[in-house]
Structure formats: C-alpha cells, structure tokens
C-alpha cells in the first residue's frame, strides 16, 4: 500500500463522524480489563513536531528502499494541499536516532525532504504525528497503516481546493490521491462550496448528497445562507434547492421527449448537459429545438384529421385561445346517460384505453415513427368516438393536442355549445328522456380578506405573518376542542379527499412538521409557551419508561386532549415570505379557525421591539394613531426611539393590530356575525374606541323574554 492510498470512499457514509485516535480501543489478547484498556489509550499522544527532528524508523517495512518515481508528484501534492494524515512515530532511542522516528509514512517523509531541498520548507516545518509508546502498538503500527483517524471526505474536498488554487491539473491530482479523474472532478465541484458547508459536512449535519445538491446552486450567497442555517440547527431544505434547480430547466424527462429521442435532438443541433454527479437527468439546453421537433411530428398527425374537416390546434404549452361557442368534452359520470348509452360509452372508453396502451408500447419499444404515428391516430380516433357518445352524439369539430409523457400526446375534444333550438330538436319527450346528469360537487370556499400590503416590504410581511402564526398557535393550544376540529379536518382532507397526501415512515402516514422557519425567533409567551409544554410532556414520557403509545393511552382524557391541542397548534404554518405569494387557502383556514377559537393575542403578548423594528416610521406612527396614542411630537423621534415608544404604548394599552389575531376588518355600519345580545361595536372614525351600541335580533329576543 502506498502512502497516497489513505482517502475514504466517496459515498454518503463518508461524512459520518469518525472515532478519534483517543477513542480507538485496540485490545490484545491480554488486554481484558478496563484499566489496561485505559492505559493503552493514555499512551497515545497527538502532537506537532519539527521536520528536522523526524527520521524513519528501522522497523518501517520500506526502510532503506530508494525513493520511487512518484515521490516528486507526492511532494507537489503535499506542497499544494498540506498534510492530510498524521504520521505514526515513536520516541527516538540513543544518540544515533532523531527525536521522533516514523513507523509509517516513509514516502511522505521523503517527499517533505524534496521540498526542503527545493527551499520550500526548512527543518522547522511542522509535521503532525501520533506518538506510540507501547511496544506492541509500535509493532502493529509498523505493519498496519490504518491505526490513525481516517481522513474525512470534507478534508479531502478542502485539500483538492488548495491543489486547484496551486494550478495542479485534475489528472495530476487524481494520480496523486489514487482517485479516478471523474471522482476528482466531482470533489473539485464541492471544493467551491462555502466554508460553512464543509464544516456542516464534516460535523455530520449535512450529508454528501446534500452537499452535492448545494454545489449545483449558482448563487454563492444562497449557498452560504443555507449552509449557515444547517449549522444553526435548522436542517437542510432539500426541496428549496430542488425547486430552484427546476426553475426554467428542461430535462430528458420532459413530456416532449416521448416523441423526440436523444439522437434526433442531437442531430438537429440540440445541446445536452449531463449532471456531473450522475444523480439528476440530463438538461436540454435548447428547448426550442425540442419544441420544433415535437411540433413537426405531431403536425403530421394533425394533418390526417384536418383532412377529415376537423380544426386541430397543436401546442407544446398552455391551452390555445379557442373561439367562443365551444364546449370541452370530458368524463361522464354515473347516471348522466341512459343505461344503453352508458354501456356503449364504457365500451368505447375501454377501447380508447387499449389504443393508448398500444401507443405506449410502440414508443417504449422504439418502433419506427410510421408505426407509432399510426397508433396515435387510432388513439385520437378512439377518443373522438368516446367523447361523442358521452355528449349524446353531438359532433366533435375541434381538437387540441399537447405533449404527454406516456403516449407522446394527449387530446381534448370540443363541440359547439347547444342552443335552445337544438335542445328542443333533440327533445324526445318525458317518456324517452334519460335521467338528469348529476352536477359535479364543488366544495364551499371561505373567502379570506386580502392583507393590507400597501407600503409593506416582503421582509416586513414575513415578520407580520410570522407573529400572527405564533399567536394562533397559542390560541389553538389553549382550545383543545378547536384543535381537535382542525386535526380531524386535516385527516379527512388527507385520507378521504386525498388532497396533499403526505408520506412518512410512521404507521399513520400523516405528514407533520413543527413551525420553525429559518432565521425567526421564538416569541416566549406565544409559541414559546407551547414548546415549553411539549418539553414537559417529553420529560414526563421519558420518566414513565413506557412506549409512546402506551404512555399516551394511559393519559387522562383531559391531558390527552391538551396534548393533542399542543401538537396540532405547533404544526400551524401561516407565514408568507413575500407580498406577492399570498396563501389564500391557508388564510381562509386561519380566519375560519380564528372565528371558532376567538384568539386575542394581547392576552399573552403585545408588539415588542423585535417585532416593531421591521416596520417603517409611517407604519409605526399609524399604529400610534390606531391605538389612540397619536402625538405630533413623536414624529421627530429617531427610528429606535419611536420603536421603543410604540412598544411601551402598546403594552400599556394591551393593544395589537387586529390582523395579528386574524380578525376580519369590519366595514362601516356592518354588524359582526358573532355579535351577541349587547355587543359594543367600534365604528371607524371613533378615536376613543367607544363605538355604537348595537342590539341584534338575538339580543332583542333575550330582552323581551326578560321583560315577560
């Protein structure tokens, strides 16, 4: 084994924490006691010595051999990358030996000697060594070269980066380190990562696969931000990088590639970029050529139907602008047709499925284009017949063809809208009329008011929605009934409606993630209180000695409901990172939940300095006006002073903006739906906040009952 064959295999396991030399327990036959093992560990010492005090021990297996021809290459590697692995040495014996004698690493000592002869280093050059004082371990070190700590792949990456800066070629580096050139190319790509990423890789907080994913990002600042987030304990957001990489990229998995093979694309001048790490599909750099080739082939198929008098639109993108008066034909359900027509409709549906499968087979087997085109024509013809039966025999006049992954193209049929005259002409009387078609069910949608983003930056909007999220987390945690409703609704959505189904390794495949956005701070009296409760629950479970299921099952019903509320609440996420990325459906859920649990964030928290710091001075002055603390003199305060003043006034009045409690804005003169017998409703323009006294219908009935 040469001294250069010391690097770990390049795989995801290479970034796992390695045991230090001081933790290695190499016991001989007689080392049976803990005392003897401890003595062996204490006998090892890591230190840095002068090169001038270093010699090659006689027991070294290659002692006395002449230098081989690769020593100059190893010397250049050490000059560029430095020392990667410690030498194993023993103390010198007698006057003829130097202070430290190398039991292994003879070639590295010779390479350092060449550097000294060239004047690159001197006798004071520091060399990192591991000192062995036990004779048995000295003998083992002379025979084995793996008694020291394995070199971590992060150290290899950093060393390759230093070699590249010294202008060593990839071929020279590959030869020096004993790697293939393609592996060196991959490690060289990782060498450009920020220092924080390599630290996270070496500490085990980031896998090698994640490091490769991060290396694909072009933005250095974004790489640094994500690496620092990993070091801060926020985890690596794989989806964020993947979404970034997928933006504007066309790969060989594109639907158009079903009809355009790589050879045809390349012959047309299309360029392809393969992934250096071999993990992602190749990227097609000329998507316009891909579109042209796909369109050319599909247009030849469309010409067949144009010859039959149909209007055919071929697009590789969104649906074309079709003339008015056309109705798109689709799937027909249940009793929408008479029994005889429905049986024929289902038979033609099966015929279409058989034709589609024939197309898939022809494309998968790379049949000649002529045969696969004929199969696609048959598939389209079967779709026309199927759709015409589903719409009561009305003629299809227009087709739209667009890319599909399995069959190369998909088709949608259109027919002219029925007029009253045509409906009367087809009226066969009540005795022959089929059952009415069942309309598709449309779930009710709660409309959430749009947030006020006038003069609000993206960063400020994120701060506001973050605080509002934490407020509703606390409200849900304090109201187990509403939390149970939210949880059951989520289960129904995932398991019954099958929308946004999450997968995990647990028995119940319900995705759950605690709210913890990167860079945000916990608000102690809001979500911080909920997290504290969950920490106490964790301690109670650990003290019980039971399994999680056994412990939860033994809880009293009240505590079980409280735990359910806390878990449900901590998974709430309503944060919006930008003003142009409003999550309308999530907002609708939030307002509906808030209407049930009636949160009031001021019961636990009022806007503090950390929250207010992100607001501009006009917004801060507006808050003072809204809470009734407006004063012309505060406009002259500095930003920091104004922030402190607003925080003090908000705390004194127990005030917070209504939108932090997810309250709907009340229009002028409007009576809130939740008003009870005698609710004072504050009207806009009432500076003192006294409002008008509104008697609702329910309140009037209560008064009449009292009077009676």
Secondary structure, 3 states (H helix, E strand, C coil): CCCCCCECCCCHHHHCCCCCHHHCCCCCCCCCCHHHHHHHHHHCEEEEEEHHHEEECCCCCCCCCCCCCCHHHHHHHHHHHCCCCCEEEEECCCCCCCCEEECCCHHHHHHHHHHHHCCCCCCCCEEEEEECCCHHHHHHHHHCCCCCCCECHHHHHHHHHHHHHCCCCHHHHHHHHCCCHHHHHHHHHHHCCCHHHHHHHHCCCCCHHHHHHHHCCCCHHHHHHHHHHHHCCCCCCHHHHHHHHHCCCCECCCHHHHCCCHHHHHHCCCCEECCCCCCCCCEECCHHHHHHHHHHHHHHHHHHHHCCCCEEEECCCCCCCCCCCEEECCCCCHHHCCHHHHHHHHHHHHHHHHHHHHHHHHHHCCCCHHHHHHHHHHHHHHHHHHHHHHCCCCCCCEEEEEEECCCEEEEEEEEECCCHHHHHHCCCCCCCCCCCCCCCCCCCCCCCCCCCCCCCCHHHHHHHHHHHHHHHHHHHHCCHHHHHHHHHHHHHHHHHCCCCCCCCCCCCCCCCCCCCCCCCCCCHHHHHHHHHHHHHHHHHHHHHCCCHHHHHHHCCHHHHHHHHHHHHHHCCCCCCCCCCCCCHHHHHHHHHHHHHHCCCHHHCCCCCHHHHCCCCHHHHHHHHHHCCCCCHHHHHCCHHHHHHHHHHHHHHHCCCCHHHHCCCCCCCCCCCCCCCCEEEECCCCCCCCCCEEEECHHHHHHHHHHHC
